[in-house]
């Protein structure tokens, strides 16, 4: 049973990512049907195999700020590379409403172990345009979570609880439940913002958070730390990050 009704989703992918299967229009319709009021379109950065060209991100301005009554936040899930570099230039990142980033395979990094993964994530969080670290709990790229949470607190970066990592539809479980619960506990200790996201790659996955019921039922769950518990909290966060907030506020 859900403790909190979350009506936003800050991690979704369209056909532009190369391995997702719905258009922006279809994603907005899917969000509307589920009562989701705000979504971030966060297609992968260009280093992802099959991912979009740089022009994709420079031209996101043509996408309406609202579709079917759903606020559209235009962003990216950039790829974290060696030394915490992202696979988009600062000039492009500055154009976006929202910048998420995570470590992914086959994207050109040469990171080899938990220490290097952790250092790269922390270095990425020092980028002033970065708003969210995606799936910080995953088996393939484990992190020293307390170090990451401390850095998130220092840089006002959101950490994600990723529903797709525990989806029963997947052939494997990317997440580690004990580590996600540890992340929840550490976020409470250091007062770090969290986001509950679907990581949707098809329109009917938007707002699908049931795989995270173990999070909602945890004694460490604190709804005030969930930054995307409402559109207004997301917009307030972006305002403090000096994003395109005047336009965003008008369309909420």
N, C-alpha and C positions, 0 to 999 in steps of 0.2 A: 504494500500500500504506500502511495506517495505521501510524504509529510508536507511537501511543498509543491504547488502547481507552478511549473516553470513554463512561461509562454514566450521564451526566446531561444535561439539556437545560434551559437557563435562559431560553428565549424561545419560547413557544408561544401560539397563539391558538385560541379556541373560537368557536362561533357567536355569542357575545356581542359579538365585535368587529365583526360586521355583514358582513364579507367573508371569513370563515373558515367551515368547513363541518362541524365535528365538535363534539360535546358534551364536557364534562369527562370523563364516563364513557368515551366513545369514545377520547379522548386517552390516558387511563390504560391502557385495553386495548391501544392501539397501542404505548405505551411498554413494557408488559409483554411483548408479543410480540417486541420487539426487544432485550430484555434491559436496558432503561433502568431504573435504580433510582430516579431522582428527576427530576421535571419541575417547572418553574415555569409556572404559568398566568398569562400576562402579557397579558391583553386590553387593547386600546387604551383610552386615556383618553377622556372624554366629548366632547372637541372633534373627535374623528375622525368624519367622516360615517358614520352608521349605528352608531356606537359605543354602549357601554352607559351607562345612567343612573348617577348617583352612588350610588344604592341598591345597584347591583350590587357595588360595592367594599365598602360597609358591611356587606353580608350574606354575604360570602365565608366567614365563620366557619361557615356551615352545610355547606360542602363538607368531606368527610372528609379527615383528614390523611394517610390512606393508602387507596389503591384498588388492588386486584389486586396487592398487594405493592409498589406504586410510591408513593414519598413525594410528596405534593402540596404544593408551595410556592405560597402564594396571593399574587399580586402584580398588577402593572400595568405596561404599557408606556405611560407618560405621554407627552404631547406637549410638547415644548419650545417655548415661545412667546417673545414679545419679552422682552428683559432676562433671559432664562433662567428665566422663570416656568414652572411646570408646571400642567397643567389639572386638578389635584386639590388641594384644600386640605390644609394640613399635618395637620389633624385626621384626615382620611381616610388620608393617607400613613402616619401613625403606627400605624394598625390593621393594615397589611399586613406580610407576611413579607419581601417583596422588592419593590424599586422600581427599574424600568428606565425609561429615557426616551430619546427620539430626536426628531429634526426630521422632520416629515411635511408633505406638501402638504395644502392645503384644511383646515387646522386653526386658522386665524385669526391666524397670525403674519404680520408684515410684514417679515421678514428678507430682505435683498436680495443680499448678496454674501458672499464667503468670510470677510472680516473680521467681519461681523455674525454669520454662522453660528458662527464660532469663539468669539466673545465670549459668545454665548448659551449654547453648550455648557459653556463654562468657568463661567459664572455658575450654570448648573443644577447643576454638580458641587459647588457650595458649599452646596447644600441638604443638611442632615444626614441626610435620609431616603433620598437617592439612592444606589443601589448599583451601577448599571451604565448605561453609555451604549451604546445599540444602534446598529448599523451606522454607526460613525464614518467609515467609508470608503464614500462613495457619490457618484456623478457629479452628482446634482442639488444636493447640499448639501456641497460640498468644505470641508475644514477645514485649518487650519495644524496639522499633526499634532504637531509637536514641542511646541507650546504646549499642546495638549490633553493629551498624555501627561504633561507636567510637572504640569499641574493634577490629573490623575488620581492621580499619585504623592502630591501634597500632601494630597489629600482621601480617599485610600484607596478610589477608585472603580475598578470593573472596566471594561475596554474590550472590546468584542465583535469577534470575527471571525465574520461572518455568512454561513452557508452558502447561504442563499436568494439572496444578492446575486450568486452565481455559478451558480445552478441552471440546468442546460441545459433545463429545462422552461419557463422563463420566456421571454417574447417579447423581453425586453431584459436586458442585464446591468447591474445597478445598481452593482456594485463596480468597482474599478480594481485589478488585480492588483499593479501596481508599488507602489501606495499601501498595500495590505494588507501587502506585504512590508516596506515602510518602517515601518509600525506595529509589526510584529513586531520589527524591529531596534531601534526606539526603546523599546519595552516592555522589551527585554532591557537596554538601556542604563540606563533609569531604574527598573528593577525594579518594573514595574507589572503587576498581575494582568490576565490575559486570560480570556475565556470563548469556547469554541467552541460556537456555538448554531445551531439549525436555522431559527428563525423560522417554525416549522411553522404552516400554516393548514389542514392536514388530517392526520388521525391517522397516516397512513403516512409522513409527512415527519419525524416525531419521530426524533431521533438520526441523521438522514441528513446526513453530513458529507463525502461523497466529493467534492463540488465544491471542497473546501478541501485536496485532496491537495497542491497546490502549496505550501501553508503547511506541512504536515507534512514535506515533503521539503526545506524551506529550511534552509540552514546556520544560520539565526538562530532556528530553532524550539527552544524550551526547555520541556520538559514541566512543570517546576516552576512556571512562570508561569501554567499553565492552571488556574484556580481550580476549574473544574468537572470536573477529572480524576477525582474520586470524590465521592460524597455527603458523606463526612466532611470534605473540604476546604471544601465549600460551607457545611456547618453550622458549622464552625470560623470561617469568615469572618463569617457572620451573628451568631454569638455575640459577636464583637468589635464588631459594629455594634449590639449591644443589641437584636436583634430578638426575636421570640417564641421564644427558643431553648430554654427548658425543655421546652415542648411539642414542639418540633421534635426535640430529642434523643431523647425517649422513643419517637418513632415511626420513627426511622431504622433 
